[in-house]
Amino acid sequence: MKLYDYKQAPNPRRVRIFMAEKGIEIETVQINLMKLEQHSDAYRKINPLGEVPALVLDDGSCISQTNAICRYLEDIFPQTPLYGRTPLERAEVESQNHLIQMNGIIAGGEAFRNSSPNFKNRAISGPHAYPQIPELAERGLKRIDNLFADLDKHFADQQFLVGDYFSVADITAFCTMGFIRWVKKTIPSECGHLQRWFDQVASRPSSKA
Ligand SMILES: N[C@@H](CCC(=O)N[C@@H](CS)C(=O)NCC(=O)O)C(=O)O
């Protein structure tokens, strides 16, 4: 297996932290997004979407989409389950991971990609050109403020996103906190519960992956 990765980008980081938690080592290949290598003919042959991460299996199949890659890895490396251990826990992890994907990763992407001069006509990742909409950048910033407040409330009485169980949803949220620094958003000083959760996740060795 080979993981197509870019060290600086948030979505591949989610997969790297996931693998580190499980103790999985896979060969990685860096695709330099700043140099637009994701749109080279060679990479488009591997992943026609022109995105990272992508996981290529030994039989040549390519899995795109961060969540699909992590789910596949969970199935073939079930040790240290990160998608839940019971039907209810799996549903809770799915729910939290989806919420963080929508209100964190997507909201941060709205704010960043609709404002950065480097993303003119690339406001959505993938093979199609989309112009920037400045109002979406504004809305993305507001959504991030709401995310801070919602998560702070959540962590007031829960250790992780799903009770005391560390899951893929915490990894998505942790990578979101790193990503939104790109739009100069950091955890507000009044969000002490969120900061406590963040410091706890940051102290795990996997956070360096
Ligand atoms: N929906 C995809 C999104 C992946 C994605 O947005 N990847 C970014 C890096 S974090 C990318 O490849 N961007 C390429 C580009 O902007 O051209 C997933 O969940 O994996």
The ligand as a Gaussian input file, in Angstrom:
#p B3LYP/6-31G(d) Opt

LIG

0 1
 N      -13.214000      15.267000       0.417000
 C      -11.796000      15.004000       0.416000
 C      -11.084000      16.343000       0.447000
 C       -9.613000      16.204000       0.334000
 C       -8.969000      17.572000       0.207000
 O       -9.623000      18.640000       0.227000
 N       -7.655000      17.543000       0.102000
 C       -6.924000      18.760000      -0.087000
 C       -5.753000      18.802000       0.877000
 S       -6.315000      18.902000       2.570000
 C       -6.393000      18.765000      -1.503000
 O       -5.978000      17.736000      -2.001000
 N       -6.409000      19.915000      -2.165000
 C       -5.948000      19.990000      -3.502000
 C       -6.298000      21.290000      -4.128000
 O       -6.752000      22.183000      -3.436000
 O       -6.100000      21.420000      -5.329000
 C      -11.398000      14.123000       1.605000
 O      -12.149000      14.092000       2.583000
 O      -10.366000      13.455000       1.558000

